[in-house]
Amino acid sequence: MSTNRFTSRLENDKDYHRAELIAKIEKVVEHMSLPELEALVYDLFSKGKEI
């Protein structure tokens, strides 16, 4: 099965966008206080996300 050049580009755009969002989240998290981080962890845990 050959790779469709348009589909391939969309996948690359999704990967790029995902990496971009992760980088933005990392920047915000780096500046959060301990209570803010604890609240974030609690929120993720209560929504069923594994940490």
N, C-alpha and C positions, 0 to 999 in steps of 0.2 A: 504494500500500500504506500503510495507516494504522499509526501507532505504537501498539503495545499499551502501555497505561499501566503494566502490571506489568513487562513486559520492559524498558521504558524505565527504570523505577526500579531494576531489578537492574543494568543497565548503569551507572547513576549510582553505585550502591553500590560496584560494582567499581572504577570510576574513583576514587572517594573513598578506598577501601581501598588502592589502588595508590599514590596520592599520599601517604597516611599512612605507608605502608611506606618509600617513598623518603625522606620527611622524617626518619624514624627512622634510616635508614641514613646519611644525610648528617650527622646529629648525632654518630653514632659515629665516622664517618670523619674528621670535623674534629679529633677528639682523639687520633687514632692517630699513633704515631711514624713516622718515615721507614722504619725496618726493617719495621714492621707493614704499612705501605702497600705496600712492595715485595713483601712476602709475599702480600698480597691480590692485587696485580696478577699476580704469577706464578701464583697459584692460578687466577685467572680465565682467564689465557692458556692454562694447561695443560688447562683444561676446554673450550677452543675458543671462548671468548667474545672478541669483538673489542673492543678498547679504543681 
